[in-house]
């Protein structure tokens, strides 16, 4: 890799692809001339920085990567001369390259007075992620700025890549859920999901997203929309379980004036409002049977029939549906149409529960701690080892939503600069019997107790102020899928023991038939096989 020009003797001639780079990196060292008693080598200067630096030519090709950038991206000299988007593979670049915006900014300010050699057009820091050589996502904070000639024209660009666990307070941030950049996930269990997303986003196929409550299905759906060719169109969300049937039909398909009492004007309906974009039907398992028929017709014919209309209306919309329910079991029970399931299930993505995402819990805890610390003007540095141990071993039946609420609670009730066990809610220190994953079977009424949860110091029980201390004795009975089961006086030291018992119970009740056992647990057959292997139950 031809190194960037230095302030010492002239460098040897460069290849054509690097010719622009001579002006790029050559513009760095003159800025230091006269400021320091001796010349400074550009290579040494860049390598001494604690964050990644990518020097790009005017054609957006790699001219120089400092040592930190090479470590982040997992590349070396072979990256020299390649287009930047082949090397710095970030979600930001896929969404919109920042260079055109920089050039527009430079053109807009070219007539304004500026000091010689100065350059406008720097982009605001953006939280995104990049892919390393192993295609693992690495969260970074990215900023792109132009390198200019004395006339103020861009002769290249400098991209700064600062590794970041989560957005830092004080920096402009996107709202969580506005794009996939807000989806914090580093565990191996999530990587196949993201790989499939990149393929699915480019298609118009109907998509079904499954997963427990609180796993981020809504966020996933919106991220796919934003990465798709329909990103310029609307993203319209409808909760199929939030409205009664007679209102939901009008909300989805629309109605004409006079179609029923109170219909004083035409209403287009969500299908037509989502024209050119994506319609997200969350909680599709709660859709009434009568409306399932109408939805199937829309999916087949690509047109809607508003209430009171005499002719159908064509719609151009992509459908993404999501549910935490087991639709196959609902088909067998007669509460969900099999033909609609076939039509929705063109492509299926399953979001793993948080307890199966090794390594994501600490990152999420850190993310939400910073967010809520900033919103409450507190300066919390993190979690004590004891608190972190309890939070990492807790099964999180409510998944990311529950974790976010727990961190918000902890921020409010922590008085020091570190979250200790005294700042955690009692439900985390002594989880009740109901703290079971949605979609599970209640595990025959057994309870889970927090592993080795130390007792808080006297007077710091972890309870909300003014609330009596909660007893940790489990209730006399627990509800399972087969009704009320006697409460067994059995506790488990770890969630792994609890899960192993759930699998054994399901296999015993179904006579060893694995598909039925998987349905009982709310899992796919492949998930059951994987977990049986983990627990040595093959």
VEXTOR-873967 format. One record per residue: residue in three letters; z, x, y of N, C-alpha, C in turn. Coordinates in pm, whole numbers, plus 50000, padded with zeros to 5 digits. Layout:
N
ALAZXYZXYZXY/...
***
This chain:
538
UNK500005008549880500005000050000500005008850124/UNK499025006950212498955015050334500075011150426/UNK500885020750465502055017750547501635014750690/UNK502515007750759502245004350898502215016950983/UNK501425017351089501365028951176502735032051232/UNK503025044651251504315048951301504135055451438/UNK505265058351500505215063751635504895078651635/UNK504835084851516504515098951506502995100951501/UNK502525111351438501085114251440500255102651391/UNK499005101751435498145090451397498015089251247/UNK497995076751200497865074251057496415075451017/UNK496135077850890494755078850843494045065650856/UNK492715065750853491945053250865492345043350757/UNK492345030550793492735020050701491525012450654/UNK491685005250545490604997050492490344985450586/UNK489144979150578488804968550671489824957350677/UNK490394953850562491334942750565492584946150644/UNK492874959250659494074963250728493814967450872/UNK492574967250914492284971351050493054963351152/UNK493134949751139493954942251233495404946551230/UNK495854951051114497254954751101497614966651187/UNK496614975251222496934986751305497444982151440/UNK496804971651494497304966251619498614958851601/UNK498794952951484499994945151460501234953951460/UNK501284963351365502474971651355502504982351462/UNK501334985851512501314995551620501964990251746/UNK502044976851757502684971051873504184971251868/UNK504754975351753506204975251741506824987351808/UNK506324999151772506975011351821506835013651971/UNK505735009752038505715011652184506845004452255/UNK507334993652199508434986552261509684995152266/UNK509795004752173510965013352167510785026152248/UNK509555028852291509295041052365510065040952497/UNK510785051452523511565052352646512955046652633/UNK513175038152532514505032552512515375041952430/UNK514755049552341515485058652254515015072952280/UNK515885082552257515505096452286514415101852196/UNK514255095952076513245100851983512405089151933/UNK511245092351879510395081951822511045076051699/UNK510725063451672511275056451556510135052251465/UNK510235055151337509205051151241509305036251216/UNK508165029351224508165014851205508635011051065/UNK508205018850964508615015850827510125016350813/UNK510725026950863512175028450852512895017550930/UNK512325013951045512935003351126512934990051051/UNK511794986450993511704973650923512594973550799/UNK512634984650726513444985050604514934984950633/UNK515324988350753516744988450786517284974550821/UNK516384965050841516814951650879517404944350759/UNK518434935850781519114929150669518404916550621/UNK517224913550675516484901750631515044905650605/UNK514314896550539512944899450502512004898650621/UNK511064907950628510044907950733508674909250668/UNK507784899950701506394900550656505514902150779/UNK504804913450788503874915750898502494911250852/UNK501874902450930500594896450893499534900350993/UNK498304901550946497174904051035496774891051103/UNK495824891951195495334879951262494684870351164/UNK494194875751051493594867350947494634862250848/UNK495904864150879497024859450796497034866050659/UNK496754879150658496864887050536498054896550547/UNK498644899650433499824908150430499464922450470/UNK500114927550575499944941350618501154949650577/UNK502324943750586503544951250554504644941550514/UNK505314944650404506534937650363507654947850361/UNK508734945050434509844954450426510544953050291/UNK511474961850264512094962250131512824949250099/UNK513434943050200514164930550175513194919350139/UNK512054918550206511064908250175510494910250035/UNK510264922849997509764925349862510764920849756/UNK512054922849784513074918549688513144903349680/UNK513034896449794513084881849795511894875749722/UNK510714881449746509474875749692509154880849553/UNK509804891649511509534897249379508174903849368/UNK507694909949478506394916549478506554930749531/UNK505504938549519505504952349568504224955449640/UNK503684967449613502484971949683501264963149654/UNK501274956049541500094948049506499864936449603/UNK500874933149685500714922049780499904926149902/UNK499694939049922498994943850041497574938550047/UNK497224932050158495884926850178495674912750129/UNK496664906950059496504893250007496784883050117/UNK496184871050109496544860350203498034857350194/UNK498644854650308500094853050310500564841550223/UNK499764830650214500214819150136500174821749986/UNK499524832849944499584836749803500834844649771/UNK501474849749873502644858449854503924851249898/UNK503924846050020505084838550071504864823850036/UNK505184820349915504914806749865506084797649903/UNK505974791350018507074783150068506644768650083/UNK507634759750078507364745450099506844743050239/UNK507284751250335506814749650472505314752050482/UNK504824762550414503394765650419502574754650352/UNK503104748850243502384738250174502274725950263/UNK503324723550343503324711550427502444713450550/UNK502664724350622501874726750743502054741250786/UNK500984748650790501044762650832501464763250979/UNK502434771751015502894772151155501954779651249/UNK500984787251196500134795451282499314787051380/UNK498654776051339497904768151438498764763351553/UNK500014759651526500904755351634501204766851729/UNK501344778951675501574790651759500384793051851/UNK499184792251796497984794551876497834783851984/UNK498154771351950498094760752052499074763652164/UNK500254768252128501264771452229500804782852319/UNK500174792852260499684804052340498584799652436/UNK497674791352388496594786452474497144777952587/UNK498174770052557498734761052658499444768752769/UNK499904780852740500674788552838499954801052886/UNK498654802152855497954814652886497804816853037/UNK497824806153116497674807653261499004809853331/UNK500114808453258501414810453320501694825353333/UNK502374829453441502684843753457503624848453349/UNK503384860353297504234866053193504234881153208/UNK505304887353164505394901753169504384907853072/UNK503914919553105502934926153020503484928252880/UNK502684924252782503084926152643503954915152589/UNK504404905952674505254895152622504394884952551/UNK505004876952469504244867652387505034855052364/UNK504424843752392505084831052366504664826052229/UNK505184814452191504704808052069505604809251950/UNK506804814751965507704816051850508084802251798/UNK508074800551667508474787851607509974787151591/UNK510514775051592511944773251570512304776551426/UNK513524781651401513924784351263513824771851177/UNK513364773651057513154762250966513764765650831/UNK514584756450777515154758250644514144753650541/UNK513754762650452512754759550351513114767250224/UNK512194768350135512424776250015511144783549978/UNK511304794649905510174802349857510294803849707/UNK509174807349643509174809649499509084824549473/UNK509974829649389509894843649353508944845649235/UNK508904857549180507954860649073508174851848951/UNK509424847948925509744839348810509634824448845/UNK509064821348963508874807649010510204800549027/UNK511234808149061512514802249095512574799849244/UNK513204788849284513284785549426514414793449491/UNK514094799849603515074807549678515174801449818/UNK516314795449856516454789749990516434800750097/UNK515644798750200515564808450309515494800950442/UNK515754808250549515524803450684514354811350740/UNK513304804350776512054810950813511764809050961/UNK511224819551022510794818851162509534827351176/UNK508514821951240507244829051259507024831251408/UNK506654843451446506354846151586505114854951595/UNK504364853551702503144861451716503434875551767/UNK502584885051730502584898451787501374899351879/UNK501614902852004500574901252105500124914552163/UNK498894914552212498364926052284498824925152430/UNK498524935252512498984934752652498504922552729/UNK497384916652686496874904852756497564892052712/UNK498434893052613499134881052566498454873952453/UNK497394879552396496724873352283497314877952151/UNK497344869052053497934872151923497014881151843/UNK497534892651799496774901551711497374901751571/UNK498404894151550499054893251420500304884851431/UNK501054884451324502234875851320503354882851243/UNK504554878851276505744884051209506514872151153/UNK506714871951021507514861250961508844867150915/UNK509914860850962511264865050927511794855750819/UNK512294861450710512824853750597514274857850577/UNK515184848850612516614851550595517144842950482/UNK517664849150378518174841650264519334833050310/UNK519314820350270520334810850316520674801450204/UNK521974799550181522424789850080522174775850129/UNK522354773650258522204760350314522014761450463/UNK521664750550532521474750850676522734755350748/UNK522574763850846523724768550922523984759351040/UNK525244757051074525564748651189524944754551316/UNK524444745551401523894749951527522394751651525/UNK521784752451406520334753751397519704740051384/UNK518504738051437517834725151419517644722551271/UNK518014710651227517924707251086517194694151070/UNK516544692550957515984679750921517054671650852/UNK516984658650866517934650050798517774651450649/UNK518904650750578518824651650433517964640250381/UNK517044643550297516174633350240514854632450313/UNK514694639450431513434638450503512314646050434/UNK512644655650350511644662950273512324669450156/UNK511524675650070512124682049954512924694249992/UNK512814699050115513634710350156515114706750151/UNK515444693950159516844689850153517364688550012/UNK516504690449912516914688949772517404702549723/UNK518714704449723519294717249682519424717449531/UNK518654725849467518664726549321518134739949277/UNK518974747449206518574760649158518704761849007/UNK519284751948943519554753048800518264752748720/UNK518244759148604517044758748518516654744548479/UNK517644735448471517344721648431516454714548532/UNK516444719148657515654712548761514264718648777/UNK514034730548727512764737148752511564729948690/UNK511654724648565510524716848513510214704648599/UNK511244698748657511044687148744510214691048866/UNK510564702048930509844706349049508424710749015/UNK508244716948900506894720948858506004708648840/UNK506554698248777505794685848759505524678948892/UNK506474679748983506304673249114505074678349187/UNK504874691449183503744697149257502414691949204/UNK502364688849076501144683249018501024668449052/UNK502124661149035502114646749054501854642949199/UNK502334651249292502174648049434500714647149474/UNK499844654149404498424654249440497664642449381/UNK498314634049304497644622749239498074609649303/UNK497404599049264497764585549307498364577449193/UNK498684583949083499184576848965500534570348994/UNK500764558948930502064552348939503114561148874/UNK504274562048939505324571148896506624563448874/UNK507304566548763508614560848734509634572048733/UNK510664570948817511734580848825512994574748765/UNK513574581548668514804576848604515924586948628/UNK517134582248612518294590948631519504582848671/UNK520664588548652521904581648685522004578948834/UNK522884569848870523134566749010523644579149083/UNK523074581649201523554592649283522914605949257/UNK521874606549172521254619449140520194623749241/UNK519774614849330518784618549430517394613449402/UNK517284601849337515954596449304515194592749432/UNK515904587149530515254583549656514704595949726/UNK515494606449727515084618949790513854624649722/UNK513844623949590512714628949512511444621049545/UNK511554607849551510394599449580509824602549718/UNK510694604049817510204606849952509594620849960/UNK510174630249886509604643649884508214643849825/UNK507994636149718506664635249658505674629049756/UNK506114618749826505244612549927504844622550035/UNK505804630250084505524639650193504624651150148/UNK504624654150018503774664949968502424659749920/UNK502174646849933500954640749879499904639149988/UNK498654636249950497624633350050497934620950133/UNK498864612650088499234600550162500374603050261/UNK500724615650285501874618550370501704613450512/UNK500454611650555500234606250688500454591350697/UNK500554584650582500804570250579502284567150571/UNK502644554350573504054550450571504694552250434/UNK505994554550435506814554650314507754542750326/UNK507494532450246508234519850257509104518150133/UNK510384515950156511344514750046511844500350035/UNK511904495549911512424482149882513444483349770/UNK514644478249793515674477749688515534464349616/UNK515064464849492514794452549419516054445049380/UNK517204451249392518444444449356519244439849475/UNK518704441749596519494438949716519274424949772/UNK518214417949726517894404849781517764394549671/UNK518104381949700517874371349600516384369349576/UNK516064363149462514674362349419513774355549521/UNK514244344449582513354337049671513054344849799/UNK513954353749839513684362149956512894374649919/UNK513134379849800512464392049757510974389849741/UNK510564378249692509134375449675508414375949808/UNK508994369549910508374369750042508414383750102/UNK509504391050076509644404550130508584413950072/UNK508294412449944507324421249878505884417249909/UNK505574404549888504174400249890503764393250019/UNK504734389450103504424382850228504244367850213/UNK504084361150325503844346650322503034342650445/UNK502464330850437501694325350548502554315250623/UNK502204313050744502924303250826502874289550760/UNK504024283050749504104269750689504184269750538/UNK504284281550475504334282150329505604275650275/UNK506664275850353507924269550314508724266850440/UNK509764259150426510604255950541511174268650602/UNK510944270550730511414282450798510354293050815/UNK509194291450751508104301250765507314297850891/UNK507834302051006507234298251134506114307751176/UNK505944318851102504874328251135504464335751009/UNK503294341951015502844349850901503724362350884/UNK503914366250760504654378550730503814386850634/UNK503504399450668502594407250584503184411350449/UNK504474413650441505064418450316505014433650306/UNK505884439250221506014453750213504774460550154/UNK504064453750064502864459850008501844462750118/UNK501644453250207500664455150313501194464650421/UNK502514464750443503084474050540502954488550492/UNK502874490450361502754503950305501304508250287/UNK500354500850341498934503850322498624518150365/UNK497934525450278497604539350306498704549150276/UNK499864544050232501004552650203501594549950067/UNK502914550050061503644548649934504664537449944/UNK504704528949842505734518649831506714523049723/UNK507974524649763509014529249671509884517449631/UNK509814513749503510594502549450511794508249376/UNK512934508949445514134514049381514854502649311/UNK515634506149209516334496349124515334486449064/UNK514234491449011513204482748954513734474948835/UNK514774480048770515364472948656516044459948695/UNK516324458048825516954445748873515944435348919/UNK514644438348906513624428848950513604416748857/UNK513704404448912513694392448827512404391448745/UNK512504384948628511344383948538510154377248605/UNK510404366848685509294359848749508504369048842/UNK509214377848912508534387049003507914398848929/UNK508414401648808507794412148728506354408548695/UNK506094395648672504724391148643503824393548764/UNK504314389948884503514391749004503274406649033/UNK504294414849009504124429149031503084434948936/UNK503104430548812502114435248715500704431648761/UNK500534419648816499224415348866498754424248980/UNK499684427649070499324436349183498894450049133/UNK499624455449036499284468648984497934468748915/UNK497604457748848496324457048776495154454448870/UNK495344445348967494234440949052494164447749187/UNK495204455149226495254461649357495094451649471/UNK495694440049453495694430149560496934421449548/UNK497364415749660498554407249661498154392949696/UNK499014383649655498794369549685499984364649768/UNK499894365149901501004360449984501274345649959/UNK502534341649972502894327649954502134319150055/UNK501484308850007500744299850094499334304150124/UNK498914315950076497554320850103496574314850004/UNK495334313250045494304307649958493454318249892/UNK493594330749935492814341549875493654354249871/UNK493384362949775494154375349765493804385149877/UNK494724394449901494524404750003494574418349933/UNK493514426349949493464439549887494484448949953/UNK495074457549872496044467249923495704481049867/UNK495894491049950495714505049909497074511849921/UNK497774512849811499144517949815499464524749682/UNK500254535249690500754541649568502154536149539/UNK502414533549410503694528049369504544538949303/UNK505764540449354506784548549288507974539449263/UNK508404538649139509554530349102510674539249051/UNK511904534449065513064542249019514114532848963/UNK514874537748868515954529748810516974538848742/UNK518214533948736519234540948658519434534048523/UNK518694523248500518844515648376517954521148265/UNK518274517348142517454520748025516444509548006/UNK515234511348057514244500648055513784497447913/UNK513754507347825513374504647686514374495247620/UNK515664497347647516684488347592516554474447653/UNK516204473647782516024460747847514824453347788/UNK513784460747750512634454347685513054447947553/UNK513864455047476514334449447348515234437347370/UNK515974437247481516854425947511516104414247574/UNK514844416447612514054405847673514274404147821/UNK514884413947888515144412848031514164420948115/UNK513254428148051512224435448124510934434948044/UNK509824432548113508544430748047508004444147995/UNK507574443947870507054456247811505744460447876/UNK504884450747909503604454247970503804460348109/UNK504824455748182505114461748312505644475948295/UNK506474477948194506984491448167505824500948137/UNK504864496348054503704504748025502934508148153/UNK502834498348242502044500348365502764509648463/UNK504084508848468504844517548557504974531748502/UNK505014532648370505344545248304504114554148283/UNK503214554648382502064563548373502554578048374/UNK503404581048470504074594048476505564591348495/UNK506384598248419507844596248431508514609548461/UNK509414609048558510264620548591511714616448571/UNK512474624848505513904622148486514714632348565/UNK515604627448650516474636248729517754638548650/UNK518044650948611519254653448531520514650248610/UNK521574646048542522854643948611523414657248659/UNK524284656548757524814668748817525574677248716/UNK526224670948620527014678648522526124687348432/UNK524814684448428523884692348347523154702948430/UNK523454703748558522744712848648523624725048678/UNK523664734248585524514746148599524154753848726/UNK525164756648806524964764648926524694756749052/UNK524364743849040524064735949159525324731149231/UNK526424729449159527634723949221528154733049332/UNK528314746249312528784754549423527864754149545/UNK526544754149522525604753749634525714740549710/UNK525854729549638526004716549704527324715549779/UNK528384720749720529684720749788529594728449919/UNK528964739849915528804748050036527954740850140/UNK526884734550094525984727250185526724716150260/UNK527404707550186528084696350250529304700850330/UNK529954711550287531084716650366530614721050504/UNK529494727950509528984732250639528554720350724/UNK527934710750660527474699050735528644691450797/UNK529644688250717530764680350768531684688750857/UNK531754701750834532534710250924531914710251063/UNK530594710951068529914710851198530094697451269/UNK530024686451194530124673251257531534670151304/UNK532544676851247533934674551288534484686051372/UNK533634695551409534034707051491535144715151426/UNK535134715951293536094724351222535394737151175/UNK536194747451154535654760251106536224763250969/UNK535674756650868536134758750730535254769350664/UNK535894779050601535164790350543534724787850400/UNK535364778450331534984775950193536114769650115/UNK536074771349983537054765549892537884776749828/UNK539154773949805539974783649733539494784249588/UNK539764795149518539344796049377539864784649292/UNK541114780149317541674769149238540904756249263/UNK540614753349390539874741149422538454741849368/UNK537814753349380536444754849329536404753049178/UNK537404758049107537444756748962537534742048921/UNK538404734648988538544720348956537244712948985/UNK536634715749100535414708749138534244712149046/UNK534184724348999533084728248910533264722748769/UNK534514720048728534764714948593534804699648590/UNK534874693248705534874678648710533504673348667/UNK533434662348591532134657748537531224650848637/UNK531704647048754530904640748858530104628748806/UNK530784618148764530054606148719529214599848829/UNK529614601848955528834596549066527794606249119/UNK527694617849053526674627949085526754632749229/UNK525614635549292525624641949424526254632849528/UNK526074619949515526674610649612528194611749610/UNK528774612349491530224613649480530684627149535/UNK529944637649503530314650949552530314651349705/UNK529314645449765529244645149911530454637949970/UNK530854626749911532004619349962533304627149945/UNK533424634349833534634642449810534734653549914/UNK533614660049945533654670750045533974665050182/UNK533434653550216533744647350345535244644350355/UNK535814639050247537254636450244538034649450264/UNK537624659950192538344672650198538304678750338/UNK537174677350406537064682650542538054675750635/UNK538214662650620539124655150707540584658850682/UNK540954661350556542364663050522542754677650497/UNK541894686950532542234701150522542694706050658/UNK543864712450662544424717150789544164732050813/UNK543954739850708543674754050725542194756750737/UNK541814769150704540394772750711539744773150573/UNK540504769750468539984769150331540414756050267/UNK539514749750194539844737350123540634740949998/UNK541884736149990542734738549875542854725649795/UNK543564726249682543714714249599544444703249673/UNK545264706849772545974696649849545024688349934/UNK543824693449958542844685950036541884677749954/UNK542034677949821541144670449733541714656649706/UNK540874646549689541374633149657541994632649519/UNK542904623249500543614622049372542664619149257/UNK541544612549284540604609249177540004621649114/UNK539964632649187539434645149133540504652449053/UNK541744651949101542824658949032543214651948903/UNK543094638648899543434631048778542424619848763/UNK541204622648713540154612448703540584600848616/UNK540354588348661540694576648580539704574848466/UNK540004565248379539154562848261537764558348301/UNK537634552348421536314547448462535394558748504/UNK535934570948518535114582048565534174586848456/UNK533254578148417532284581148313530894580548373/UNK529944587948320528604587648376527964574148358/UNK527264569448463526544556948450525454558748348/UNK525244548648266524264549748159524904554248030/UNK526204557948034526904561747912527464549547843/UNK528264551647741528764540447662530254538247678/UNK530874545147773532304543747789533054552447692/UNK532364558847601532964568047504534154562047434/UNK533994549647390535024543047310536354542647381/UNK536344541947515537564540147590538404552447607/UNK537934564047565538744576047583538714580447728/UNK539684588647765539774592947903539494607747913/UNK539144611648034538934625848062539974629948164/UNK540624641148142541584646248239541074659248296/UNK541374661648423540884673748488541384686048416/UNK540504695448385540904707148308541834716148387/UNK543054717848337544014727148394544184725148544/UNK544224712648588544394710248730545814713548770/UNK546034723548854547394727148891548004716548980/UNK549324715048971549994705449055550034710549198/UNK549724701949296549814706249434551254709649469/UNK551454717649572552814720449616553534707649653/UNK554844708049647555644696149675555344691249815/UNK555124678349824554784672449953553304672749982/UNK552504678649891551054679049911550394674049784/UNK550474661449763550024655749636548534653549631/UNK547844655249745546404652649745546104638049770/UNK547144629649790546924615549817546554613549963/UNK545894602649992545644599050129546974595850196/UNK547114599150326548364596250395548694581450388/UNK549944578650362550394564850357550184558050225/UNK549544564950128549284558949999550304563649898/UNK550804554949812551744559349708551034568149608/UNK551794577049545551204585649444550694577149329/UNK549484580649282548884572849175549344578049041/UNK549634568948952550004572948816548764577848744/UNK548944587748660547804593148586547704587248447/UNK548574577548416548514571148286547264562448279/UNK546454563648177545214555848169545524541148150/UNK544584532248191544784517948174544814514348026/UNK545354502547992545524498947852544224496947778/UNK543144494247845541874491947775540754496347864/UNK539634499447803538454503547878537264495747828/UNK536294493547918535114485747884534024494947832/UNK533464491947719532314499247664531154489747651/UNK530064494647594528884486147583529094474747485/UNK530034476047395530254465547297531444456747331/UNK531954458147454533074449747494534314457947516/UNK535464451547506536724458347530537194465247404/UNK537484478147417537954485847302539374490247326/UNK540184491247221541544495947239541544509947298/UNK542504512247386542624525347448543254535247351/UNK542524546047318543064556247231543854566147315/UNK544974570447265545794580047337545244594047311/UNK544074596747366543434609647346542834614347476/UNK543074626547509542494632447629541694644747588/UNK540884649547682540004660747654540224671447759/UNK540244683847716540484694847808539254697947892/UNK538084695547841536844698647913535864687147896/UNK534894686747987533844676647976533004679047851/UNK532864691347806532104694147685532724687247564/UNK534064687547556534734680447446534494665447457/UNK534554660347578534324646147601532904642247557/UNK531924650147598530524647047566530284647947416/UNK530854657947352530694659447207531234647147134/UNK532384642047181532964630147120532074617947142/UNK531474616847262530574605747290529394605847193/UNK528834617647168527684618647077528074614846936/UNK529224619846889529674616546754529924601646739/UNK530534595446840530794581046835529484573146828/UNK528494577146910527224570046912526504571446778/UNK526524583446720525884585446590526594577546481/UNK527914576646489528664569146389528344554246398/UNK528244548946519527984534646536526564530846496/UNK525624540346505524224537246473523814542546336/UNK524784546746257524464551546123523624564146121/UNK523764572446224523014584946230521604583746280/UNK521184571746323519824569946374519784575046518/UNK519084586046537519174593346663518544585846780/UNK517444578746758516834571346867517774560446917/UNK518414553146824519354542846865520574548946933/UNK521024560346883522164567046946521814571447088/UNK520594576547106520174580647240520104568747334/UNK519584557347285519534545247367520924540547405/UNK521854541447310523234537247338523844545747448/UNK523544558547447524104567647547523334567247679/UNK522184560547680521374560247801520564572947821/UNK520314580247712519564592747719518214591047651/UNK517324600647674516104601347596516414608247463/UNK515504606847367515734613247237515784628447250/UNK514924634047339514924648547356516234653447417/UNK516804645547509518094649347567519184649447461/UNK519164639347372520164638947265520014651147174/UNK518784654547137518564666247052519094678847119/UNK518804680247249519244692247320520764693147325/UNK521414681947350522874682147358523504683947221/UNK522874678447116523394680946981523324695746947/UNK522254702146991522134716546966523194724247043/UNK523454720047168524484726647248525854725647182/UNK526124714247121527444711947061527464714946911/UNK526404721546860526334725346718526484713246627/UNK525754702346661525814690046581524504687446510/UNK523644697446499522324695446436522494692246287/
***
